[in-house]
Amino acid sequence: MKTALGLALVLAAPSLMGQTIGQTYHSVSLGVIPHRQFPAVASYQTDISQGLAVAASWGRQATRRAGWRLDAFVRQVYLDQPLDFAGVMCSNPPAPGACCGICPGRRYRGQVGVTGLSASVLENLVTSRGGLGLYMLGGFEMDYLYRHPETPRALRLGYSIGGGVALPAIAGIRGFAEMRFHALVDGPSQPTALAPISIGVRF
């Protein structure tokens, strides 16, 4: 009796933990890119305004703890960035609001857009019988800069790492909240990294 009960619990564990081994799933998410980004994103005289991120995903739960996910994404922010700099003589005293020394010249003010595909590995850190869980993910991506001040229509290799919270399933649909740090390996200029915060559903 005890052996049969133990076997039943083992077989039911993935379902109780909110994970189904061998399950293929899809998800969609919408996120914001906060105005205040990580220090690695900022540069001199550059302002990155709040943007949006959209993703559609296809994944598979390989084991109770691990799985993989493919993402197709679009990320877009507003960028105010100098294109060149010039030396300016400093008056004494300098005029209010005037720049002296190394000052920006021409500026780019407009949208910067990135789209692409990513492949990530997921690791479930904490799961519960009700389906609530914490997970980490990371992987590599190919980014296409469809709108950029210096190198539009350029391809760049990137990587990402992040984590999220998975919510219990309701009628076969699970919600999640996620934050990921995305960076370009050889970005031509700012922004070379973005960190969208997203919410979505998995089905």
Backbone torsions as a table, in degrees:
resi	resn	phi	psi	omega
1	MET	NA	-46.3	179.5
2	LYS	-63.9	-39.2	179.1
3	THR	-63.4	-42.9	179.7
4	ALA	-64.8	-40.6	179.3
5	LEU	-66.3	-40.9	178.7
6	GLY	-63.9	-42.2	178.2
7	LEU	-62.2	-40.1	179.2
8	ALA	-63.8	-40.0	179.2
9	LEU	-66.7	-39.9	178.4
10	VAL	-62.0	-45.0	-179.2
11	LEU	-67.7	-31.4	-177.7
12	ALA	-88.0	-12.0	-173.7
13	ALA	-55.5	-47.5	179.7
14	PRO	-56.1	-39.8	179.5
15	SER	-69.2	-40.8	179.4
16	LEU	-64.0	-33.8	-178.3
17	MET	-83.3	2.8	177.2
18	GLY	83.1	10.9	-179.2
19	GLN	-125.5	138.0	177.3
20	THR	-115.8	112.9	-178.2
21	ILE	-63.7	133.8	-179.1
22	GLY	82.6	2.7	-178.6
23	GLN	-78.7	132.0	171.5
24	THR	-98.1	136.3	-175.8
25	TYR	-137.9	164.3	175.6
26	HIS	-125.7	155.2	177.7
27	SER	-151.3	155.1	173.9
28	VAL	-133.5	147.0	-178.4
29	SER	-147.8	154.4	176.8
30	LEU	-131.9	133.8	-176.8
31	GLY	-140.7	169.5	175.0
32	VAL	-115.2	148.3	174.0
33	ILE	-105.3	106.4	-173.4
34	PRO	-59.9	152.1	177.7
35	HIS	-63.2	-40.7	179.2
36	ARG	-85.6	101.5	-179.4
37	GLN	-97.4	177.0	178.3
38	PHE	-64.3	154.4	179.4
39	PRO	-55.2	-29.9	-179.5
40	ALA	-64.4	-20.0	-177.4
41	VAL	-85.5	-29.0	-173.2
42	ALA	-79.3	152.1	173.1
43	SER	-147.6	171.9	-175.2
44	TYR	-61.4	129.0	176.2
45	GLN	61.8	24.2	-179.7
46	THR	-113.7	135.8	177.7
47	ASP	-125.9	123.0	178.1
48	ILE	-110.0	110.5	-178.1
49	SER	-83.8	164.4	-177.4
50	GLN	-56.2	139.3	-178.8
51	GLY	-132.3	-171.3	-177.6
52	LEU	-124.6	154.6	176.5
53	ALA	-138.9	134.2	178.5
54	VAL	-129.1	139.6	-179.7
55	ALA	-145.3	146.3	171.0
56	ALA	-125.1	134.4	-170.3
57	SER	-130.9	157.5	174.9
58	TRP	-138.5	124.3	-175.4
59	GLY	-142.6	177.5	-179.3
60	ARG	-149.1	136.1	176.9
61	GLN	-89.2	102.8	-174.6
62	ALA	-76.8	-43.7	176.9
63	THR	-134.1	-179.2	179.5
64	ARG	-63.6	-29.7	-176.0
65	ARG	-101.9	-27.4	-170.2
66	ALA	-126.8	154.3	176.4
67	GLY	-162.6	-174.0	178.2
68	TRP	-139.1	161.3	-177.1
69	ARG	-149.9	137.6	173.2
70	LEU	-107.5	133.3	-178.0
71	ASP	-123.7	137.8	166.3
72	ALA	-110.3	126.7	-169.1
73	PHE	-138.5	159.6	171.1
74	VAL	-135.8	130.0	176.6
75	ARG	-130.6	138.3	-176.8
76	GLN	-145.5	134.3	177.0
77	VAL	-135.3	164.0	174.4
78	TYR	-97.7	129.9	-174.8
79	LEU	-119.4	132.4	171.8
80	ASP	-121.3	105.6	-170.2
81	GLN	-144.0	137.6	176.1
82	PRO	-70.1	142.0	176.8
83	LEU	-92.5	-23.4	176.9
84	ASP	-155.0	169.2	-178.8
85	PHE	-130.7	157.8	178.6
86	ALA	-144.7	151.7	176.6
87	GLY	-82.2	131.2	-178.6
88	VAL	-124.3	129.4	178.0
89	MET	-64.5	139.7	-179.9
90	CYS	-93.9	125.9	175.0
91	SER	-81.7	162.1	-178.4
92	ASN	-128.5	106.9	0.0
93	PRO	-82.9	156.0	179.0
94	PRO	-68.1	149.2	178.2
95	ALA	-67.1	147.4	179.4
96	PRO	-57.2	127.1	178.6
97	GLY	80.2	-2.3	-178.3
98	ALA	-80.4	149.4	178.0
99	CYS	-100.4	137.3	174.1
100	CYS	-139.0	156.3	-173.7
101	GLY	92.9	-127.0	177.2
102	ILE	-92.7	110.9	-173.9
103	CYS	-121.7	147.6	177.8
104	PRO	-69.1	145.1	176.8
105	GLY	-102.5	-109.3	177.2
106	ARG	-66.8	147.3	-178.7
107	ARG	-126.1	151.7	171.2
108	TYR	-106.9	125.2	175.6
109	ARG	-127.7	109.2	-178.9
110	GLY	174.5	-172.3	-176.8
111	GLN	-81.2	144.4	169.2
112	VAL	-119.0	125.3	-175.5
113	GLY	-125.4	139.0	179.0
114	VAL	-132.1	133.1	172.7
115	THR	-131.9	159.2	-179.2
116	GLY	171.1	-167.6	-179.1
117	LEU	-128.0	143.6	177.8
118	SER	-134.2	151.6	174.7
119	ALA	-124.0	123.9	-173.7
120	SER	-131.2	153.7	172.2
121	VAL	-104.3	134.2	179.1
122	LEU	-109.8	141.1	176.1
123	GLU	-128.8	119.6	177.2
124	ASN	-77.4	117.2	-178.5
125	LEU	-87.2	-45.3	-178.3
126	VAL	-136.8	130.2	174.0
127	THR	-132.4	157.2	-179.4
128	SER	-131.3	166.1	179.5
129	ARG	-63.1	-29.4	-179.8
130	GLY	-81.7	-6.5	178.8
131	GLY	101.6	-7.0	177.4
132	LEU	-74.1	135.3	-177.4
133	GLY	-157.0	164.7	174.5
134	LEU	-118.0	143.1	-179.8
135	TYR	-145.2	158.9	172.5
136	MET	-119.9	154.3	176.7
137	LEU	-150.1	153.7	178.0
138	GLY	-165.0	154.8	-179.6
139	GLY	177.1	-163.4	-177.5
140	PHE	-116.9	157.9	-178.1
141	GLU	-145.6	156.7	172.9
142	MET	-111.3	117.9	-175.0
143	ASP	-105.6	135.1	175.7
144	TYR	-112.2	115.7	-178.7
145	LEU	-84.2	88.0	-176.3
146	TYR	-77.8	-15.5	175.6
147	ARG	-145.9	114.8	-175.5
148	HIS	-156.5	143.9	-176.5
149	PRO	-68.5	-24.7	-175.0
150	GLU	-112.7	-43.6	-175.7
151	THR	-132.2	68.9	176.1
152	PRO	-66.7	150.8	179.9
153	ARG	62.1	37.7	178.5
154	ALA	-108.6	148.6	175.6
155	LEU	-101.7	137.0	178.4
156	ARG	-139.7	143.6	174.2
157	LEU	-81.7	140.3	179.4
158	GLY	-138.9	176.2	176.7
159	TYR	-144.0	163.5	-179.5
160	SER	-149.3	154.0	174.8
161	ILE	-149.3	145.0	-178.7
162	GLY	-175.7	-164.3	-179.2
163	GLY	-159.4	171.1	-177.4
164	GLY	-161.5	175.1	177.4
165	VAL	-120.3	125.8	176.5
166	ALA	-99.3	134.1	-177.9
167	LEU	-98.1	158.5	179.0
168	PRO	-59.4	150.7	-178.6
169	ALA	-77.2	140.9	174.3
170	ILE	-128.7	116.1	-178.2
171	ALA	55.4	38.4	177.0
172	GLY	80.7	4.1	-179.8
173	ILE	-116.5	129.6	179.7
174	ARG	-112.6	137.1	173.8
175	GLY	-92.7	158.9	176.4
176	PHE	-153.4	154.9	173.6
177	ALA	-125.9	136.5	-168.9
178	GLU	-146.0	145.5	172.5
179	MET	-130.6	129.9	-179.3
180	ARG	-132.8	141.2	175.4
181	PHE	-99.7	116.5	-179.9
182	HIS	-108.6	136.0	179.9
183	ALA	-139.7	147.4	175.0
184	LEU	-91.7	137.3	178.9
185	VAL	-69.1	-40.3	-177.8
186	ASP	-133.2	60.3	-179.6
187	GLY	-68.4	135.6	-177.5
188	PRO	-67.8	-33.7	179.0
189	SER	-167.1	-178.2	178.9
190	GLN	-66.5	147.4	-3.6
191	PRO	-85.8	128.4	177.1
192	THR	-94.0	-5.0	178.7
193	ALA	-152.8	144.3	178.1
194	LEU	-140.6	154.4	-178.0
195	ALA	-134.3	79.4	179.4
196	PRO	-71.2	148.5	173.0
197	ILE	-111.3	120.8	-169.6
198	SER	-125.5	153.8	168.1
199	ILE	-126.1	148.9	-178.4
200	GLY	-162.8	-175.0	178.5
201	VAL	-130.1	146.6	179.4
202	ARG	-122.1	135.3	-177.3
203	PHE	-144.6	NA	NA
